[in-house]
Amino acid sequence: MSAAPGQTVGPFFHLGLPYDGDAELVPPGRTGAIRLHGTVYDGDGVPVPDALIEIWQAAPDGRIPREPGSIRRDGWTFTGFGRAAVGDDGHYTFSTLVPGPTEPGKPPFFAVAVFARGLLDRLFTRAYLPAPEGTDALLDAVAADRRATLIATRDETGYLFDIHLQGPRETVFLSFPRHRGIWA
Amino acid sequence: MTTTQADIDREIRAGQSEGPREHQPRLDYPPYRSSVLRHPRLAPQPVDPEGVELWAPVFGDKDVAAAEADLTIQHAGEPQGARIVVAGRVVDGDGRPVAHQLVEIWQANAAGRYAHLRDQHPAPLDPNFTGQGRVLTDADGRYRFRTIQPGAYPWRNHVNAWRPAHIHFSLFGTDFTQRLVTQMYFPGDPLFDLDPIFQSVTDPAARQALVARYDHDLTLPEDSLGYRWDIVLTGSHRTPLDPEEIQ
């Protein structure tokens, strides 16, 4: 089967994608709530003011959420999915929980999708928690000087994860097996 | 120096003759000027999906109200323009229906204006049309929206640049790697050849996968024309025999 091509979200995605509570997987300030935040930069190191970030993650116990309710949040159900449009300063913020390992010994990560005006298709990456331990196929495969682009850093409220679409600190973006040769 | 449509046409033609014809958009596609500083220069890292990547978020009836599938009834009055039906089926790369999954759309109004602060196109806003909708696919992957035929609109990529009429679509599959945001176009649009966003997909057959077809069986008598747009996502990385999927 031939997969439909992606197209940019364009400049007006705020009309269709953001919704109330989209970036609050848990209410900010709730016990255990942490902040995952960062800035999206272009190839000149200038913040991108019209980008949108999605995260999808395991619960703190490593369980992969199977409950609906990401769009109409009830404040109690952890659905694992969040969406945040950046501000004019290119900065996004999620209020969420720390993801746990989905298998013993696997370093936990947030799965991240990046969208922007000017970006013709979505990009995938991962935000690992600081100081990932154990063996990890991705972290082991990436050149040492680029590995840090996949790892969030700790700050006073949680984790900082900047995204560079291009440039000397370009984030490592991912391609998955079924993305390749899709028209073959 | 101003860039004309003729300049962009030349760049589009050059892009088609260079390198292989690609089925996904070229992220590095200079005819779309905004892409120049916003595409990765390094090759993506091949990796096998793990953990959450093998699953997609779950959406349910509590997330989406039935009325959100009808963009013509979200205000007190009737929106301006021609009512249309847009319907189709979402399947994965192996042809399996993507059931009970979220489809989101947004679009310009009949005059080609988005209900968005950053849209400065001096075409009228329509107080009875927002241009945003959501629906869940059914057990067979089918979705259906009622909306208004969107207008083409100018943008500032180059002098006298116009986007072909389109509806933005956001889709989820059964695993997160299938996430797709794209645009649906209408058949026979004279702006196709001129549009660097559409032409960023350099394979002509792949571009056609973004074009809906007129479907008289979807047309409602005395009411609205019908367009059918079936959407194929990439393949799932999970085996279809995962116990959770046998229900």
Boltz contact constraints between the chains, C-beta under 6 A:
constraints:
  - contact:
      token1: [A, 1]
      token2: [B, 93]
      max_distance: 6.0
  - contact:
      token1: [A, 1]
      token2: [B, 95]
      max_distance: 6.0
  - contact:
      token1: [A, 1]
      token2: [B, 232]
      max_distance: 6.0
  - contact:
      token1: [A, 3]
      token2: [B, 93]
      max_distance: 6.0
  - contact:
      token1: [A, 3]
      token2: [B, 232]
      max_distance: 6.0
  - contact:
      token1: [A, 3]
      token2: [B, 234]
      max_distance: 6.0
  - contact:
      token1: [A, 4]
      token2: [B, 182]
      max_distance: 6.0
  - contact:
      token1: [A, 4]
      token2: [B, 209]
      max_distance: 6.0
  - contact:
      token1: [A, 4]
      token2: [B, 231]
      max_distance: 6.0
  - contact:
      token1: [A, 4]
      token2: [B, 232]
      max_distance: 6.0
  - contact:
      token1: [A, 5]
      token2: [B, 24]
      max_distance: 6.0
  - contact:
      token1: [A, 5]
      token2: [B, 25]
      max_distance: 6.0
  - contact:
      token1: [A, 5]
      token2: [B, 201]
      max_distance: 6.0
  - contact:
      token1: [A, 5]
      token2: [B, 206]
      max_distance: 6.0
  - contact:
      token1: [A, 6]
      token2: [B, 180]
      max_distance: 6.0
  - contact:
      token1: [A, 6]
      token2: [B, 182]
      max_distance: 6.0
  - contact:
      token1: [A, 7]
      token2: [B, 182]
      max_distance: 6.0
  - contact:
      token1: [A, 7]
      token2: [B, 183]
      max_distance: 6.0
  - contact:
      token1: [A, 9]
      token2: [B, 181]
      max_distance: 6.0
  - contact:
      token1: [A, 11]
      token2: [B, 118]
      max_distance: 6.0
  - contact:
      token1: [A, 12]
      token2: [B, 114]
      max_distance: 6.0
  - contact:
      token1: [A, 12]
      token2: [B, 116]
      max_distance: 6.0
  - contact:
      token1: [A, 15]
      token2: [B, 106]
      max_distance: 6.0
  - contact:
      token1: [A, 15]
      token2: [B, 114]
      max_distance: 6.0
  - contact:
      token1: [A, 15]
      token2: [B, 116]
      max_distance: 6.0
  - contact:
      token1: [A, 15]
      token2: [B, 132]
      max_distance: 6.0
  - contact:
      token1: [A, 16]
      token2: [B, 104]
      max_distance: 6.0
  - contact:
      token1: [A, 16]
      token2: [B, 106]
      max_distance: 6.0
  - contact:
      token1: [A, 16]
      token2: [B, 132]
      max_distance: 6.0
  - contact:
      token1: [A, 16]
      token2: [B, 168]
      max_distance: 6.0
  - contact:
      token1: [A, 42]
      token2: [B, 37]
      max_distance: 6.0
  - contact:
      token1: [A, 42]
      token2: [B, 38]
      max_distance: 6.0
  - contact:
      token1: [A, 43]
      token2: [B, 37]
      max_distance: 6.0
  - contact:
      token1: [A, 44]
      token2: [B, 37]
      max_distance: 6.0
  - contact:
      token1: [A, 56]
      token2: [B, 52]
      max_distance: 6.0
  - contact:
      token1: [A, 56]
      token2: [B, 57]
      max_distance: 6.0
  - contact:
      token1: [A, 56]
      token2: [B, 176]
      max_distance: 6.0
  - contact:
      token1: [A, 57]
      token2: [B, 52]
      max_distance: 6.0
  - contact:
      token1: [A, 58]
      token2: [B, 52]
      max_distance: 6.0
  - contact:
      token1: [A, 64]
      token2: [B, 52]
      max_distance: 6.0
  - contact:
      token1: [A, 64]
      token2: [B, 55]
      max_distance: 6.0
  - contact:
      token1: [A, 66]
      token2: [B, 58]
      max_distance: 6.0
  - contact:
      token1: [A, 68]
      token2: [B, 58]
      max_distance: 6.0
  - contact:
      token1: [A, 68]
      token2: [B, 59]
      max_distance: 6.0
  - contact:
      token1: [A, 68]
      token2: [B, 60]
      max_distance: 6.0
  - contact:
      token1: [A, 68]
      token2: [B, 62]
      max_distance: 6.0
  - contact:
      token1: [A, 68]
      token2: [B, 63]
      max_distance: 6.0
  - contact:
      token1: [A, 69]
      token2: [B, 62]
      max_distance: 6.0
  - contact:
      token1: [A, 70]
      token2: [B, 57]
      max_distance: 6.0
  - contact:
      token1: [A, 71]
      token2: [B, 63]
      max_distance: 6.0
  - contact:
      token1: [A, 72]
      token2: [B, 62]
      max_distance: 6.0
  - contact:
      token1: [A, 72]
      token2: [B, 63]
      max_distance: 6.0
  - contact:
      token1: [A, 81]
      token2: [B, 57]
      max_distance: 6.0
  - contact:
      token1: [A, 102]
      token2: [B, 51]
      max_distance: 6.0
  - contact:
      token1: [A, 111]
      token2: [B, 52]
      max_distance: 6.0
  - contact:
      token1: [A, 111]
      token2: [B, 53]
      max_distance: 6.0
  - contact:
      token1: [A, 111]
      token2: [B, 176]
      max_distance: 6.0
  - contact:
      token1: [A, 113]
      token2: [B, 179]
      max_distance: 6.0
  - contact:
      token1: [A, 115]
      token2: [B, 181]
      max_distance: 6.0
  - contact:
      token1: [A, 116]
      token2: [B, 38]
      max_distance: 6.0
  - contact:
      token1: [A, 117]
      token2: [B, 34]
      max_distance: 6.0
  - contact:
      token1: [A, 118]
      token2: [B, 34]
      max_distance: 6.0
  - contact:
      token1: [A, 118]
      token2: [B, 35]
      max_distance: 6.0
  - contact:
      token1: [A, 118]
      token2: [B, 38]
      max_distance: 6.0
  - contact:
      token1: [A, 119]
      token2: [B, 38]
      max_distance: 6.0
  - contact:
      token1: [A, 120]
      token2: [B, 25]
      max_distance: 6.0
  - contact:
      token1: [A, 120]
      token2: [B, 27]
      max_distance: 6.0
  - contact:
      token1: [A, 120]
      token2: [B, 35]
      max_distance: 6.0
  - contact:
      token1: [A, 120]
      token2: [B, 200]
      max_distance: 6.0
  - contact:
      token1: [A, 121]
      token2: [B, 24]
      max_distance: 6.0
  - contact:
      token1: [A, 121]
      token2: [B, 25]
      max_distance: 6.0
  - contact:
      token1: [A, 122]
      token2: [B, 181]
      max_distance: 6.0
  - contact:
      token1: [A, 138]
      token2: [B, 47]
      max_distance: 6.0
  - contact:
      token1: [A, 165]
      token2: [B, 38]
      max_distance: 6.0
  - contact:
      token1: [A, 166]
      token2: [B, 40]
      max_distance: 6.0
  - contact:
      token1: [A, 166]
      token2: [B, 41]
      max_distance: 6.0
  - contact:
      token1: [A, 170]
      token2: [B, 40]
      max_distance: 6.0
  - contact:
      token1: [A, 170]
      token2: [B, 42]
      max_distance: 6.0
  - contact:
      token1: [A, 172]
      token2: [B, 45]
      max_distance: 6.0
  - contact:
      token1: [A, 173]
      token2: [B, 40]
      max_distance: 6.0
  - contact:
      token1: [A, 173]
      token2: [B, 44]
      max_distance: 6.0
  - contact:
      token1: [A, 174]
      token2: [B, 44]
      max_distance: 6.0
  - contact:
      token1: [A, 174]
      token2: [B, 45]
      max_distance: 6.0
  - contact:
      token1: [A, 174]
      token2: [B, 47]
      max_distance: 6.0
  - contact:
      token1: [A, 175]
      token2: [B, 44]
      max_distance: 6.0
  - contact:
      token1: [A, 175]
      token2: [B, 46]
      max_distance: 6.0
  - contact:
      token1: [A, 176]
      token2: [B, 49]
      max_distance: 6.0
  - contact:
      token1: [A, 176]
      token2: [B, 177]
      max_distance: 6.0
  - contact:
      token1: [A, 178]
      token2: [B, 234]
      max_distance: 6.0
  - contact:
      token1: [A, 178]
      token2: [B, 235]
      max_distance: 6.0
  - contact:
      token1: [A, 178]
      token2: [B, 237]
      max_distance: 6.0
  - contact:
      token1: [A, 179]
      token2: [B, 234]
      max_distance: 6.0
  - contact:
      token1: [A, 182]
      token2: [B, 234]
      max_distance: 6.0
  - contact:
      token1: [A, 183]
      token2: [B, 23]
      max_distance: 6.0
